[in-house]
Amino acid sequence: MTAPNELRLLPWSSADGKPCYLSTDNPDSYMSRLADNIEAVQLGTAAELLEEASETLADQDADAEEVRCLGKELAGSLRDVLRVATSRGHRLVVSEAGESAY
C-alpha cells in the first residue's frame, strides 16, 4: 500500500465534497496528466479572475451584485489554487525525501 504522504491530492473533489487522491509511481500516467492539465486551467482561471477583480474594484460604478458575484468566483478559485499548492507541496516533500535517501 502507498503511504499517505505519497498520494497525490487531485484538483477535484468527490461528489460529496471529499478530497480525491491518486496513487501512482508514473507522473506521465493518464490520470497524472489529466490532473496536471486541470491544475493548469485552474491556475489560468485564477490569473484571469485576479485581473478582473483589479478592474472591478477600481471601478467606482461597480454595483454590489457584481462585486458579490466576483467575490464568490474568487473564493472558488482560491479554493482551487490552495488545493494545487497543497498537492504540489506534498509532492515536493516526497520528492525531496526520495532524493535524500539515495
URFEN-V406615 format. One line per field, one symbol per residue. ss: DSSP state (a for helix, b for strand, c for the rest). phi: phi as a letter, one per 40 degrees, with the letter a starting at -180 (. if undefined). burial: 1 if it has 9 or more other C-alpha atoms within 8 Angstrom, else 0. A space follows every 10 residues. Layout:
ss = ???
phi = ???
burial = ???
This chain:
ss = cccaaacbbb bbbcccccbb bbccccccca aaaaaaaaaa aaaaaaaaaa aaaaaaaacc cccaaaaaaa aaaaaaaaaa aaaaaaaaaa aaaaaaaaaa cc
phi = .ccdcccccc cabcdcgccb bbbacbcbcd cccccdccdc cccccccccc cccccccccc cccccccccc ccccccccdc cccccccccc cccccccccc cc
burial = 0000011111 1010000011 0100000000 0110100110 0110110011 0010011000 0100001001 0011001101 1011011001 1001000000 00
